[in-house]
Amino acid sequence: MAALREAVAGPIATDFASRSALSHDASFVAGAADAVVRPRDAEDVVALVRWARKHRVPLTARGGGTSLDGESVPISGGIVVDFSGSTAIGPVNAAARTVQVGPGVVNHDLHRRLAESGLFFPPNPGSWRSCTIGGNVGTNASGPRSFRYGPTRRWVHDAEVVLGTGEVAHLGPVTAKRSVGPELLDLVVGSEGTLALVTGITLRLAPSPRRRCGVVVPVPESVPAGSLALAMASRVSLPISAIEYVDATVADALRRRPEARLPSDGALLLLELETEGTDVESEALAELDALLRQNGVAESATVAADADRMWTLRGEAGELLGRSTGPSVREDVAVPLDRVDALLARLRNLADSESVELHVYGHIGQGNLHPTFVVDPAGERGRRVRSRTWDAARSLGGTVAAEHGVGSVKRDEVAAELGEAGVRVLRGWKALCDPDGILNPGKLLPPNAPATP
Ligand SMILES: Cc1cc2nc3c(=O)[nH]c(=O)nc-3n(C[C@H](O)[C@H](O)[C@H](O)COP(=O)(O)OP(=O)(O)OC[C@H]3O[C@@H](n4cnc5c(N)ncnc54)[C@H](O)[C@@H]3O)c2cc1C
C-alpha cells in the first residue's frame, strides 16, 4: 500500500466509513472494499492498474453507485476506484455537436450545463440526479427519452480508457467518422468496468427541441397498456420522445408527492412530445386525443407543467414503492412492443402462483418493464420469482437485462442471451484487455469461464 500511495496522487482511504460507504450499490448485493482510491487523472489510473496487476488486487470502478444488480459492488474485495470526483465538463463543440466530460459528471448536472447550448445528451435514466456518465457508459444506460434517441451507446463518440494491462487507449475517432474496421468503442460501452477503466468521454449531443411537453394519459382497466403504447409508437406523425408506464399502485405512490399533480385514479402512461412551436404542440395533442378515443380511452390527456420534473418523479417510482413495500425483486426485462401485454399477463400469473404482490412500471414504449415483486430478493422464493420472470421474457423473444446491466446477479443468464459464440468473443476480449482478471471480477462474464478462448 505504501508503494501505491507513492505512485498515485489522488487520495486513498482505508478507514471503515469510506470503505463501507462504497461497498454496496442500489441492489441487495453486498461487498467489502479494502480501500477506496479517488484517481486524480489517467496517470493515476495507470499507476493503480500497474500496482494492482503486480499484487493481483481486484479493481471495481464506481460512479454514482446506483446500479441495481451489483455492478459496482466490490464482491471480491480489493479497491473501489471512485470516479465521482472526475467532474470536468469541457466546452461544447457546436460544429461537431460533442462535449468532453469526466466519467464522474452526474447525468442531470450535464443536462443543466448544456441547457444554454441548444444541445442535449439524450439518455436520461430515472436515476439521472445521481448516476454518472461513466456509469451510464458502463451499463449502456437508457432513460425515457431512449424511446426516440436510443441508449447511451449511440451517444458516445470517443473514450479514453486504461485497459487492465495498464495501457492507455483512445477507442473512438477524432474525426466525425472513420472507416477503419469495427468501432472499438463498443468494447467499453456496457462492459461494466470489466475490460477497462474509462477516464474521459466525448459525448455526441442532439439539438434540443424548442418545446418539450410532458403529457399524462389515464389508462382505464379495460384498455391493455401495451396495445395503447403500441398504437402511440406506431403513429409516426406524433412527435413522441418517451412513453412510460406506471400501474395504479405505482401511480398512487407518485400521486402522494405534493409536486406530482397527476390526474385521475388508476394506471397512467407518461409521454413526452417534442415540438418546434405551440401550434404544432396543440395539433399533436389533438391528434393524441383522437388516438385515445380510437383506443377506448374516454378521458383526455393532460399536460404536465415540466417534462424534466415529470421524469425525475417517474425515476423515483422504485424508491417510493420500496418505502411502502420493503425489500423486493425489481427486474429489468424487455420484449418486442407487440408482446408487452402478453408479458404483463404472464407476470400477473407468476405473481398469483407465487402469492406475491406485483407492481409494474417502466419504459413501455421500449418494451422494457420493471416488474417489482414484494419478496426478499436474496431468499429462495425471490430467486425463483426472478428466474421465472426471466423465463417469461425469454419465452416472448425478450431479454433479461434491458438497461441495468448484468452485474453479479445475471451472470448465469449471459450464455442464453449471447449464445456460445458470443460468450467466446466476450471471453476473448476479457483475456486481451484484462489478462490477470483484476477488473471487476465476478461481473458480467458467465461464471467458470476459462480466461482464454
Ligand atoms: C432509482 C433508480 C432509477 C434508475 N433508472 C434507470 C433508468 O431509467 N435507466 C437505466 O438504464 N438505469 C437506471 N437505473 C440503474 C443505474 O442508475 C444505471 O445503470 C446507471 O447507468 C449507473 O450509473 P452510476 O454512475 O451509478 O454507475 P455505478 O453504479 O457506479 O457503476 C455502474 C457500472 O459501470 C462501471 N463504471 C462506473 N464508472 C466507470 C468508469 N469510469 N470506467 C469503467 N467502468 C465504470 C461500474 O464498475 C459498474 O459496473 C436506475 C437506478 C436507480 C437506483
The ligand as a Tripos MOL2 file, in Angstrom:
@<TRIPOS>MOLECULE
LIG
   53    58     1     0     0
SMALL
NO_CHARGES

@<TRIPOS>ATOM
      1 C1        -33.8730    4.9820   -8.7320 C.3       1 LIG1
      2 C2        -33.1090    4.3680   -9.8730 C.ar      1 LIG1
      3 C3        -33.5960    4.5560  -11.1700 C.ar      1 LIG1
      4 C4        -32.8940    4.0090  -12.2390 C.ar      1 LIG1
      5 N1        -33.3720    4.2270  -13.5100 N.ar      1 LIG1
      6 C5        -32.6730    3.7650  -14.5690 C.ar      1 LIG1
      7 C6        -33.1270    4.0130  -15.8870 C.ar      1 LIG1
      8 O1        -34.1600    4.6490  -16.1230 O.2       1 LIG1
      9 N2        -32.3800    3.5420  -16.9110 N.ar      1 LIG1
     10 C7        -31.2070    2.8510  -16.6900 C.ar      1 LIG1
     11 O2        -30.5400    2.4720  -17.6650 O.2       1 LIG1
     12 N3        -30.7630    2.5910  -15.4520 N.ar      1 LIG1
     13 C8        -31.4580    3.0330  -14.3910 C.ar      1 LIG1
     14 N4        -31.0050    2.7760  -13.1120 N.ar      1 LIG1
     15 C9        -29.7660    1.9890  -12.9280 C.3       1 LIG1
     16 C10       -28.4810    2.8720  -12.8200 C.3       1 LIG1
     17 O3        -28.7870    4.1600  -12.3590 O.3       1 LIG1
     18 C11       -27.7650    2.9650  -14.1660 C.3       1 LIG1
     19 O4        -27.2560    1.6910  -14.5050 O.3       1 LIG1
     20 C12       -26.5960    3.9600  -14.1980 C.3       1 LIG1
     21 O5        -26.0520    3.9720  -15.5130 O.3       1 LIG1
     22 C13       -25.4910    3.6580  -13.2080 C.3       1 LIG1
     23 O6        -24.6720    4.8060  -13.1070 O.3       1 LIG1
     24 P1        -23.7250    5.0350  -11.8290 P.3       1 LIG1
     25 O7        -22.9510    6.2680  -12.0440 O.co2     1 LIG1
     26 O8        -24.4940    4.9540  -10.5910 O.co2     1 LIG1
     27 O9        -22.7640    3.7890  -12.0190 O.3       1 LIG1
     28 P2        -22.2130    2.7530  -10.9580 P.3       1 LIG1
     29 O10       -23.3250    2.0160  -10.3000 O.co2     1 LIG1
     30 O11       -21.2400    3.4060  -10.0700 O.co2     1 LIG1
     31 O12       -21.4420    1.7780  -11.9660 O.3       1 LIG1
     32 C14       -22.1330    1.1090  -12.9810 C.3       1 LIG1
     33 C15       -21.1640    0.1980  -13.7400 C.3       1 LIG1
     34 O13       -20.2820    1.0000  -14.5070 O.3       1 LIG1
     35 C16       -18.9350    0.7540  -14.1120 C.3       1 LIG1
     36 N5        -18.2400    2.0450  -14.1260 N.ar      1 LIG1
     37 C17       -18.5650    3.1790  -13.4620 C.ar      1 LIG1
     38 N6        -17.6620    4.1400  -13.7380 N.ar      1 LIG1
     39 C18       -16.7610    3.5970  -14.5850 C.ar      1 LIG1
     40 C19       -15.5750    4.0700  -15.2120 C.ar      1 LIG1
     41 N7        -15.1290    5.3130  -15.0510 N.pl3     1 LIG1
     42 N8        -14.8680    3.2130  -16.0080 N.ar      1 LIG1
     43 C20       -15.2870    1.9340  -16.2100 C.ar      1 LIG1
     44 N9        -16.4040    1.4390  -15.6460 N.ar      1 LIG1
     45 C21       -17.1350    2.2630  -14.8470 C.ar      1 LIG1
     46 C22       -19.0120    0.1390  -12.7200 C.3       1 LIG1
     47 O14       -17.9050   -0.6880  -12.4390 O.3       1 LIG1
     48 C23       -20.2900   -0.6560  -12.8220 C.3       1 LIG1
     49 O15       -20.0520   -1.9010  -13.4410 O.3       1 LIG1
     50 C24       -31.7070    3.2770  -12.0130 C.ar      1 LIG1
     51 C25       -31.2420    3.0860  -10.7150 C.ar      1 LIG1
     52 C26       -31.9240    3.6240   -9.6530 C.ar      1 LIG1
     53 C27       -31.3930    3.4150   -8.2630 C.3       1 LIG1
@<TRIPOS>BOND
     1     1     2 1
     2     2     3 ar
     3     2    52 ar
     4     3     4 ar
     5     4     5 ar
     6     4    50 ar
     7     5     6 ar
     8     6     7 ar
     9     6    13 1
    10     7     8 2
    11     7     9 ar
    12     9    10 ar
    13    10    11 2
    14    10    12 ar
    15    12    13 ar
    16    13    14 ar
    17    14    15 1
    18    14    50 ar
    19    15    16 1
    20    16    17 1
    21    16    18 1
    22    18    19 1
    23    18    20 1
    24    20    21 1
    25    20    22 1
    26    22    23 1
    27    23    24 1
    28    24    25 2
    29    24    26 1
    30    24    27 1
    31    27    28 1
    32    28    29 2
    33    28    30 1
    34    28    31 1
    35    31    32 1
    36    32    33 1
    37    33    34 1
    38    33    48 1
    39    34    35 1
    40    35    36 1
    41    35    46 1
    42    36    37 ar
    43    36    45 ar
    44    37    38 ar
    45    38    39 ar
    46    39    40 ar
    47    39    45 ar
    48    40    41 1
    49    40    42 ar
    50    42    43 ar
    51    43    44 ar
    52    44    45 ar
    53    46    47 1
    54    46    48 1
    55    48    49 1
    56    50    51 ar
    57    51    52 ar
    58    52    53 1
@<TRIPOS>SUBSTRUCTURE
     1 LIG1         1 GROUP 0 **** ****
